[in-house]
Amino acid sequence: MSSSQLLVTTAACAARRSVITQLAPAAVRTFASVANVTSTTRNHKVVVVGGGSAGLTISHQLLRKGKFSQDDIAIVDPAEWHHYQPGWTLVGGGLKNKEQLRKPLKSLIDPKLRFYNTELASFSPESNTVTLDNGDKLNYEHLVVVPGIKVDFNSIKGLQDALSNPDSGVSSIYGYDTCDKADRTIKALKGGQAIFTQPMGVVKCAGAPQKIMWLALDHWKKSGLYDPANPSSSPIHITFATGLPVMFGVPKYSAVLEKLRKERGVEGLFAHDLVEINGNDAVFSHGENQKLTRKFDLMHVTPKMGAHAFVKSSPLANEAGFVDVDEETLRHKKWKNVWSAGDASSLPTSKTAAAITAQAPVLVKNVLRSMKGKEADEEYDGYTSCPLLTEYGKVLLAEFKYGGVPKETFGKALRIDQAVPRRAFYHLKKDFFPWVYYKYMVKGTWGGPKGWLRD
């Protein structure tokens, strides 16, 4: 049996064992209560700001592992829908439908939690209070700040107009409204210049900007429009323009991806940051006050990203605008009853859903220990992961911790190198991860590499 077959078999067996051991008569699930909009003050033991991957995972792990009564834990989030955002790459590659990757946020929240379906206006950590946009105040014993990151489509001049124009060749997998446009523009292109961009600075899943490029290249190769062995004579020419000096932030995986780039004839524009789109001209900044303009027929754009304004302007933020927490305990460096994880945090690791599977148990254990008057001694090592699609049917499974040190789940168990793209990893990305996310992770029972979590 090959290592890929063994990996699929191992994952399947683990899934079957978990389902069998967890089967039990289930209670009828109802929706979480939604607070009425009245100007008042309410008290909660824990207030969780954000109902994304981190917010749902942490809230439900707290509920499962702590001793909480009805409405002791509150979630604040204005969204109607919850999205499985790692799946938008699959949508851009024509492998998934975006509608099947979202669910009503209210339906994912346990009825024992209080849900404030509104925006948060401000933090007052000195008085253990947050204020909602309608003036309501929530008092808390502990505050968990996990609202994610802002994807700023206005950060690049002309991007918003280009994305909204159905006739333009500009798309982005970083938004629900635009991720399926990537698939349409890729399939419509029969010749010309294709550019895929990655900005300087923080982004969600730093591998995603090139995942969609590798899928597009594979599609054009199979359609006879691109020959990696002779790219100069191919109808389509491909450029990867990144604000970074390398293909990927972890040296082991960057070396593999740089080798792929050269073997497949993709032009690399390193340290080039997209700043403007004007018709079919893309303007990049590079060096000291230098600009480069390139014509394009198709361009996939990764917008700039940053902290939400209500976090950035708060006393909880560091100079970059992110919640200033200790990188091991996830506790705020000043306010000892404030915690953060995921994209909104200052943690110096790649911002991915996989990172949350490792961060959430640490944060939850430390909050519960702190509530009992004990030391918050659980530590996070920076684990994160990027299942990087290199073509249809293969994924390079990057897993690493602080310092860009590889921490591979299957490396020791199966004695394989995860930097080698494999079909088994592709099925984890395409099939297993979307399933386990909604089935277990957001319900607080999936621990990533540690498997299913027990109460």
Order of alpha helices (4+ residues) and beta strands (2+ residues): alpha-beta-beta-alpha-beta-beta-alpha-beta-beta-beta-beta-beta-beta-alpha-beta-alpha-beta-alpha-beta-alpha-beta-beta-beta-beta-beta-beta-alpha-beta-alpha-beta-beta-beta-alpha-alpha-alpha
